[in-house]
């Protein structure tokens, strides 16, 4: 083998690990944003459902009340065919403007993105070192080790 073979491949592995780390960070950032968007969409649907229920007449709601104090707004406000249960106290909170419809997640997390990038980089370097170590061990076993 040529002198510097392993050094060149280690440098290539380092550059590849940088790319893998960047891709891992970007992927994690996109995943976080996707979950944020899905949660925003879910809360928007919930808000529309509750605001529709709040606009209904109290007499209509009282006819639909179950023994648990909830109202199934499936046929009144929901058009997806699913059962949606709201309580009269929640409807009162929506009417009073007290109920909040907001997500707990954020669209970006620097800690998670950087952590994913570092883990991707270290994983790439570990794979490079393992591969080069395996090649060197194979050469040593077969008796063609370089000095």
C-alpha positions in Angstrom: 0.0 0.0 0.0 1.1 3.5 -0.6 2.3 5.7 2.2 -0.5 8.0 3.4 -3.3 5.7 2.3 -5.0 5.7 5.7 -4.4 9.4 6.2 -6.1 10.2 2.9 -9.1 7.9 3.7 -9.3 9.3 7.2 -9.5 12.8 5.8 -12.2 11.7 3.4 -14.1 10.1 6.3 -13.8 13.3 8.2 -15.3 15.3 5.4 -18.0 12.7 4.9 -18.8 12.9 8.6 -19.2 16.6 8.4 -21.7 16.2 5.6 -23.5 13.4 7.6 -23.6 15.6 10.7 -25.0 18.5 8.7 -27.7 16.3 7.1 -28.6 14.8 10.5 -29.0 18.3 11.9 -31.1 19.4 9.0 -33.2 16.3 9.2 -33.8 16.7 12.9 -34.7 20.4 12.4 -37.2 19.4 9.7 -38.7 16.7 11.9 -39.2 19.2 14.7 -40.8 21.7 12.4 -43.1 19.0 10.9 -44.3 18.0 14.3 -44.9 21.7 15.2 -46.9 22.2 12.0 -49.0 19.0 12.7 -49.7 20.2 16.2 -50.7 23.7 14.9 -53.1 22.1 12.4 -54.6 19.9 15.1 -55.1 22.9 17.4 -56.7 24.9 14.6 -59.2 22.1 14.0 -59.9 21.8 17.7 -60.4 25.6 17.9 -62.9 25.5 15.1 -64.8 22.7 16.7 -65.0 24.4 20.1 -66.0 27.8 18.5 -68.7 26.1 16.5 -70.0 24.4 19.7 -69.9 27.8 21.5 -72.1 29.4 18.8 -74.8 26.8 19.3 -77.9 27.6 21.2 -77.9 26.5 24.9 -81.2 24.7 24.3 -79.7 22.6 21.5 -76.7 21.8 23.7 -78.8 20.8 26.8 -80.8 18.3 24.7 -77.5 16.6 23.8 -75.9 16.5 27.3 -74.9 13.0 28.5 -74.8 11.8 32.1 -71.1 12.8 32.2 -71.9 16.4 31.4 -70.5 16.3 27.9 -72.0 16.9 24.4 -71.2 15.0 21.3 -70.9 17.6 18.6 -70.5 14.9 15.8 -73.6 15.9 13.9 -73.6 19.6 15.0 -70.1 20.8 14.3 -68.0 17.9 13.2 -68.1 16.7 9.6 -65.3 14.1 9.7 -67.7 11.4 11.1 -65.7 11.1 14.4 -67.2 11.6 17.8 -66.1 14.8 19.5 -67.0 15.3 23.1 -67.0 18.8 24.7 -68.2 19.8 28.1 -70.5 22.6 28.9 -67.7 24.3 31.1 -65.4 24.2 28.1 -68.0 25.8 25.9 -68.5 28.5 28.6 -64.7 29.1 28.7 -64.7 29.5 24.9 -67.6 31.9 25.0 -65.8 33.9 27.7 -62.5 33.9 25.8 -60.7 32.1 28.6 -59.8 28.9 26.8 -56.4 29.0 25.1 -55.6 27.0 21.9 -51.9 27.0 21.7 -49.1 24.5 21.1 -46.6 23.6 23.6 -43.9 22.8 21.1 -41.7 25.3 19.3 -40.9 25.3 15.5 -37.1 25.0 16.1 -34.9 23.5 18.8 -31.3 24.5 18.7 -30.3 21.9 21.3 -31.9 18.9 19.5 -30.6 20.1 16.1 -27.0 20.5 17.3 -27.1 17.2 19.2 -28.3 15.4 16.1 -25.5 17.0 14.1 -22.9 16.0 16.6 -24.2 12.5 16.8 -24.3 12.2 13.0 -20.7 13.5 12.8 -19.4 11.1 15.6 -21.2 8.2 14.0 -19.6 8.9 10.6 -16.2 9.2 12.2 -16.7 6.0 14.2 -17.7 4.2 11.0 -14.7 5.5 9.2 -12.3 4.5 12.0 -13.9 1.1 12.2 -13.6 0.5 8.5 -10.0 1.7 8.4 -9.2 -0.4 11.4 -10.7 -3.4 9.8 -8.7 -2.9 6.7 -5.4 -2.5 8.7 -6.2 -5.6 10.8 -6.9 -7.6 7.6 -3.6 -6.4 6.1 -1.8 -7.4 9.3 -3.4 -10.8 9.4 -2.5 -11.5 5.8 1.0 -10.3 6.3 1.0 -7.2 4.1 1.0 -4.5 6.8 2.5 -1.1 5.9 5.1 0.5 8.1 
